[in-house]
Structures are given as structure tokens and as C-alpha cells.
């Protein structure tokens, strides 16, 4: 767990800076900045579109009286994608854009479900149900 936190807060920004410097030396500073801004704008637009779609599905589920569990996970992953896209850099932009691809997001949701089921089975997470 400590290594994951270290990677998230130290290694990823260092790799982002390294990649930005390398691409800047190959493409030029203006083109690199334009690419970062273009990917952020495109990603923000996609996140907004998908977020609105998920909000409509949540509303429809609730109108039917169904719990919008899948839609809420989609909304959370789209929010994470938006945060990644707002973070300058190509690695985070790529990760954010991948989260906006529905089949990729579906695989991540399935992996999260399996992990949660495993944690519950091991007793690492306790599920409490209210009447």
C-alpha cells in the first residue's frame, strides 16, 4: 500500500514531467502545450457527455424504483476520469480517456466487483444492511 501511494504521489508526476520534457524537445513547447490542452478539452467534453448520460440513467432507475448501483459506479469512474484529465500530462490524460471508454470502464467495474467480493469473503470489509 505504501508503494502505491508513493507511486501515485511521486513517481507519476516525475514520469509526467519527463514525458513532457521529452515530447517538448521533439515537438516543440507550443505543440506539446497544445496537445495537453487539446486532450484536456476533449476529455472534459467527453466526461461531461458521459456524465449527463449516466445522470439520466440514474434518474430512470430511480423512477422505476430500482437502485442505481451500476450507474453510481459509472458516475464515480467518470468523475475519476475527469480528475485525471484535469491533471496536466499525457499519462494521466491517457488513463482518464481510457476510463471514458465504456468497454474499458465495464472491465474496471467487473474487477472492482471481484475485489470487493474478495474483501467481503476475507472479512476485510463488513457489509451492513439496514431494514
Helices and strands as residue ranges (DSSP letters): H 2-6, I 7-11, H 12-27, H 29-64, H 69-86, H 90-99, H 102-122
